[in-house]
Amino acid sequence: MTQRLIRRLAAPLGLVVLLSGPAFAAETYQANLGPMPLDQANRATKLGRGEATATLDGNILIVSGNFIGLSSPATKARLYTSPAIGVSGGDGVDLVVTEAINGTVSGQLTLNARQKIAFRTGRFYVQIDSQKAPTGNLWGWLLPQHFDAPPGVPQAGPWFLPQLNTPTR
């Protein structure tokens, strides 16, 4: 039935019909991409910064981002599932990346139910590899969109991890 017909049938009964779009809005998460894991031995080869966003609309996840300042050209990018935030994982999916020291990263995939839970609980991360850092130059965990204070600017209150869409315990 069309919206107009539904309203016309409901009006004589004194019913107000509220029609709206889909019940679920797209969910957008963000990642701050930085050199990881970083130690004294790899400080010269793991350089750069970047950012990425991932939007989940139904079962479709769209990832996009950019990066700058790698010490060598990017070679590949992947979206990984990890056991927990900050822990490297497996189950990687290829993303498209610019093979340069500055560029973009992007991809689109269809998630199954298990992957949607992993996404909503912060267990997806983007990793960009480069010639000088073939096992990870920039990494960043996708977390719900949140405010990031600029570098050198103190953030009011305690630092926090954005609230994740976790199941009830």
KAMOKA-V15720 format. One record per residue. RES is the residue in one small letter. SS is DSSP state (helix for helix, strand for strand, loop for the rest). Layout:
# KAMOKA-V15720
{{RES | SS} {RES | SS}}
This chain:
# KAMOKA-V15720
{{m | loop} {t | loop} {q | helix} {r | helix} {l | helix} {i | helix} {r | helix} {r | helix} {l | helix} {a | helix} {a | helix} {p | loop} {l | loop} {g | loop} {l | loop} {v | loop} {v | loop} {l | loop} {l | loop} {s | loop} {g | loop} {p | loop} {a | loop} {f | loop} {a | loop} {a | loop} {e | strand} {t | strand} {y | strand} {q | strand} {a | strand} {n | strand} {l | strand} {g | strand} {p | strand} {m | loop} {p | loop} {l | loop} {d | loop} {q | loop} {a | loop} {n | loop} {r | loop} {a | loop} {t | loop} {k | loop} {l | loop} {g | loop} {r | strand} {g | strand} {e | strand} {a | strand} {t | strand} {a | strand} {t | strand} {l | strand} {d | strand} {g | loop} {n | loop} {i | strand} {l | strand} {i | strand} {v | strand} {s | strand} {g | strand} {n | strand} {f | strand} {i | strand} {g | loop} {l | loop} {s | loop} {s | loop} {p | loop} {a | strand} {t | strand} {k | strand} {a | strand} {r | strand} {l | strand} {y | strand} {t | strand} {s | loop} {p | loop} {a | loop} {i | loop} {g | loop} {v | loop} {s | loop} {g | loop} {g | strand} {d | strand} {g | strand} {v | strand} {d | strand} {l | strand} {v | strand} {v | strand} {t | loop} {e | loop} {a | loop} {i | loop} {n | loop} {g | strand} {t | strand} {v | strand} {s | strand} {g | strand} {q | strand} {l | strand} {t | strand} {l | loop} {n | loop} {a | helix} {r | helix} {q | helix} {k | helix} {i | helix} {a | helix} {f | helix} {r | helix} {t | loop} {g | loop} {r | loop} {f | strand} {y | strand} {v | strand} {q | strand} {i | strand} {d | strand} {s | strand} {q | loop} {k | loop} {a | loop} {p | loop} {t | loop} {g | loop} {n | loop} {l | strand} {w | strand} {g | strand} {w | strand} {l | loop} {l | strand} {p | strand} {q | loop} {h | loop} {f | loop} {d | loop} {a | loop} {p | loop} {p | loop} {g | loop} {v | loop} {p | loop} {q | loop} {a | loop} {g | loop} {p | loop} {w | loop} {f | loop} {l | loop} {p | loop} {q | loop} {l | loop} {n | loop} {t | loop} {p | loop} {t | loop} {r | loop}}
